[in-house]
Structure formats: C-alpha cells, structure tokens
Amino acid sequence: MKAPLVLVSATLLAASSFADKVDTLVSEQMKQHHVPAMTVAVVKDGKIVKAKGYGFAHLELESRANRETVYEIGSVTKVHCSSHHDARRRGQSELGCRCS
C-alpha cells in the first residue's frame, strides 16, 4: 500500500516550542484521518528545526517512515494546483509559478 502525501503548513510564533508539540499533533491527526504515514518538517527562518517521519511508509512490510521517506503523490498535485490557481485569481497568492 502506498502512503498518501499530506501537506501541512503553519505560521510559527515560537518554532522550538511548536516543534516539541508536533509529535502529539501529528499522531492525533494521523489517527483521526486514518493516515498511515507522513513526514513533517518544521522550518523557522529558513532552517529546519524539526524533521521526522511518522507511521508506516509500507504497511505490509511494516517499514517506518523517516525524514527521508519518498512518497508517491498521485493526484495530489491537481488539488494543490487548483487551490493555488484560485488563490492567485483572488490575489491571495504570492507564488510566482504558473499552474495550467
């Protein structure tokens, strides 16, 4: 079974204290949404303050996800691109890339 990619973003007021709470937050959300694996990076001022894999990247083999796990993203890019396009149309996106 392939693990889905979940994109997480947050505005961090205190990255180090937030990073300490990430394990609990991620575990709760994975359980609630039945997500088998994810990798999360917390970035502050361009520096990674925490990077960790959670859950099983391969359920049958019970191989754990880690900070370097490669996920197959499938059709997630279509949803992301659509959201980005809508945000650009409303003037709420500062990304300079084109989606078509």
C-alpha positions in Angstrom: 0.0 0.0 0.0 1.3 3.4 -0.9 1.3 6.1 1.8 -0.5 9.4 0.9 1.2 12.7 1.0 -0.2 15.2 3.4 0.9 18.8 3.1 1.0 20.7 6.4 1.7 24.4 6.8 1.6 26.6 9.9 2.6 30.1 11.0 5.0 29.5 13.8 5.3 32.1 16.6 7.9 30.0 18.5 9.2 27.3 16.3 11.1 25.4 19.0 8.2 25.1 21.4 5.9 24.3 18.5 8.3 21.6 17.3 8.1 20.0 20.7 4.3 19.7 20.3 4.4 18.4 16.7 4.6 14.7 17.7 1.3 14.8 19.6 -0.4 16.9 16.9 0.7 14.7 14.1 -0.2 11.5 15.9 -3.7 12.7 16.7 -4.3 13.9 13.2 -3.0 10.7 11.6 -5.3 8.6 13.9 -8.3 10.8 13.2 -7.9 10.9 9.4 -6.5 7.3 9.1 -3.2 8.4 7.6 -0.7 5.5 7.6 2.5 7.7 7.2 3.7 11.2 6.8 6.9 13.2 7.1 6.9 16.6 8.6 9.4 19.4 8.6 9.1 22.5 10.9 11.1 25.4 9.4 11.9 28.7 11.1 13.9 31.5 9.4 14.9 29.1 6.6 16.3 26.5 9.0 14.8 23.1 9.7 14.2 22.9 13.5 12.5 19.5 13.3 12.1 16.8 10.7 10.6 13.5 11.4 8.7 10.6 9.8 5.6 9.2 11.4 3.8 5.9 10.9 4.5 3.1 8.4 5.6 4.0 4.9 4.9 0.5 3.8 2.2 -1.2 5.8 2.8 -4.8 4.6 6.5 -4.7 5.4 5.9 -2.5 8.5 8.7 -0.2 7.4 8.6 3.0 9.3 8.5 6.4 7.7 11.5 8.7 8.4 12.7 12.1 7.4 13.9 10.9 4.0 10.9 8.7 3.0 9.9 9.3 -0.6 6.1 9.3 -1.1 4.2 8.8 -4.3 1.9 11.8 -4.6 -0.6 10.6 -7.2 -3.2 13.2 -8.0 -2.5 15.5 -5.0 -0.8 18.0 -7.4 -4.1 18.6 -9.1 -5.8 19.7 -5.9 -2.8 21.8 -4.9 -2.6 23.4 -8.3 -6.3 24.1 -8.3 -6.1 25.8 -4.9 -3.1 27.8 -5.9 -4.9 29.0 -9.1 -8.0 30.1 -7.1 -5.8 31.9 -4.6 -3.9 33.7 -7.4 -7.2 34.7 -9.0 -8.3 36.3 -5.7 -4.9 38.0 -5.3 -4.1 35.9 -2.2 -1.0 34.1 -3.5 2.5 35.4 -3.7 4.0 32.4 -5.6 5.3 33.3 -9.0 4.7 30.0 -10.6 2.1 29.2 -13.3 -0.4 26.4 -13.0 -2.4 25.4 -16.0 
